[in-house]
Each structure stands twice: as structure tokens, then as C-alpha cells.
């Protein structure tokens, strides 16, 4: 019998066979998980060798020329990979099996995502629960600007440049900065269009502290404002770039991630559209 939540509960009428079956199934699940972990470690350890076979079959000599391994290590690794069904011996050559090709491709994806996540760790850790939604594989060529003690305004300066260089800007933000207000006001009065989603609190602050600039820009028709509670981080989208920023508790931008990859821009546009569909238009 299984109680709510999936916990096994032993009933008086459970037979010894039922108890043995549940115990065996639990042991089998644990053994399968251990085998999976061992397999993953094996793939990571043997990745250079697997990569050497990715484009074509190769002889032992050709493999030795492309990997930094001893002959005995290569032979031992090949035997292990053949036992796991990833490599097959074709006489004088070794080649990846179909499963081996898939595993190599997935290991490349894993390596790329892991390396990129480590590169973006400060941003991803700052946005906490929203990090899993960021497709890090699209940000392999991203540039990062970090705030530091020697350059406390580095991120805000780069965000300002991002805004100034855009012809049209879509953004959402959980903070309001006089710097943003000034550059946005200047650009919109010069004809630039900005569509912005803000937290309601940010809108209240903007109208309380910068009422004239807010009313003037909205009256031009170049400033569309929307309210949304629950924005994940700060986002900027121009014609060919996306920027993502994370802030500290004082509202200072600690890090800006910027990327021109079309896939990253497309993802950002979709993210913005989804938040826009749940936002309320603000009219003054």
C-alpha cells in the first residue's frame, strides 16, 4: 500500500512476498541510479577519446595522436567504452556506435552548459529561483560587466550605453535609477521608442520623484509603460542584443550579461512577450 505523497506503508495484510518485492524494487532503483552515475563519470573521463571518434573512425595510432593519453590508457578506455556499447571495433579502426554518437553530442551540450553556467555564476546565483529558466547554452559568447570596488559604476555605465545605442528598446526592471530616467528621457524626447514593464512600486517611485519627465515622455507616444509584479531580473532588448542585469539589496546593478546570439535575443523576446501578456497597461 502507498500513502499520499508516495510513502510505502506496511499493512498487516501485506504478505512476505509483497514485502520482498518492494524491497527488491527499491534496491533495483538504487542500483540503476548508481550505474547511471558511474556511466556519466565514465563518459566525462573518456570525453577526449570519444571526441576523437566523433567525426570519423580512427585507428589506435590516430587516437593516440589526438589525445593526451598513454597507449595502455587508450586500450583500457576503448575496452571500457566497447563494454558500454559506445564504441565498436571494426578491425583496424574504432568507431562510435549510434548510441555513442548521441552520448558524445549530449556530453558536449553538458560541457557547454556547465562552462557557461560557471561563467555566469554571479548573475545566475543572484536571480536564484529564476536561474533554471535561462537557456545558458545561448550565452556562450556573452560578455559580462561586473561592479567592483574600483569600478562601482561599471555596470550602470554599460547599461546607459546599451540604451543609447538602441533604436528601439523593450525592457523590464525592478529598480528605478536617476541615471536610467535621465538617459531614457533624453533618448525618448529625441524620438526613441521604449516599451517598459516595471514593478508597481517602481512606477509609484517614478511618478513621485520624476513626474515631469514621466508625463512628458508618455505624452510623446514614445513611452509605453506596463505594471507587473514578479519580474525575474532586469532585461533590455534592442534590435540585435539582449542584456540581463542583477542588483544587490541597495538597488545597484552588480552584473550585466550582454549577448548578440540570435537564439538568446529570440528567447529574450519571448520572455518579454510572456510577461507583457500578464502586465497591466499604465495610463496617466
C-alpha positions, 0 to 999 in steps of 0.5 A, a space after each residue: 500500500 502507498 500513502 499520499 505523497 508516495 510513502 510505502 506503508 506496511 499493512 498487516 495484510 501485506 504478505 512476505 512476498 509483497 514485502 520482498 518485492 518492494 524491497 527488491 524494487 527499491 534496491 533495483 532503483 538504487 542500483 540503476 541510479 548508481 550505474 547511471 552515475 558511474 556511466 556519466 563519470 565514465 563518459 566525462 573521463 573518456 570525453 577526449 577519446 570519444 571526441 576523437 571518434 566523433 567525426 570519423 573512425 580512427 585507428 589506435 595510432 590516430 587516437 593516440 595522436 589526438 589525445 593526451 593519453 598513454 597507449 595502455 590508457 587508450 586500450 583500457 578506455 576503448 575496452 571500457 567504452 566497447 563494454 558500454 556499447 559506445 564504441 565498436 571495433 571494426 578491425 583496424 579502426 574504432 568507431 562510435 556506435 549510434 548510441 555513442 554518437 548521441 552520448 558524445 553530442 549530449 556530453 558536449 551540450 553538458 560541457 557547454 552548459 556547465 562552462 557557461 553556467 560557471 561563467 555566469 555564476 554571479 548573475 545566475 546565483 543572484 536571480 536564484 529561483 529564476 536561474 533554471 529558466 535561462 537557456 545558458 547554452 545561448 550565452 556562450 559568447 556573452 560578455 559580462 560587466 561586473 561592479 567592483 570596488 574600483 569600478 562601482 559604476 561599471 555596470 550602470 555605465 554599460 547599461 546607459 550605453 546599451 540604451 543609447 545605442 538602441 533604436 528601439 528598446 523593450 525592457 523590464 526592471 525592478 529598480 528605478 535609477 536617476 541615471 536610467 530616467 535621465 538617459 531614457 528621457 533624453 533618448 525618448 524626447 529625441 524620438 526613441 521608442 521604449 516599451 517598459 514593464 516595471 514593478 508597481 512600486 517602481 512606477 509609484 517611485 517614478 511618478 513621485 520623484 520624476 513626474 515631469 519627465 514621466 508625463 512628458 515622455 508618455 505624452 510623446 507616444 514614445 513611452 509605453 509603460 506596463 505594471 507587473 509584479 514578479 519580474 525575474 531580473 532586469 532585461 533590455 532588448 534592442 534590435 540585435 542584443 539582449 542584456 540581463 542585469 542583477 542588483 544587490 539589496 541597495 538597488 545597484 546593478 552588480 552584473 550585466 550579461 550582454 549577448 548578440 546570439 540570435 537564439 538568446 535575443 529570440 528567447 529574450 523576446 519571448 520572455 518579454 512577450 510572456 510577461 507583457 501578456 500578464 502586465 497591466 497597461 499604465 495610463 496617466 
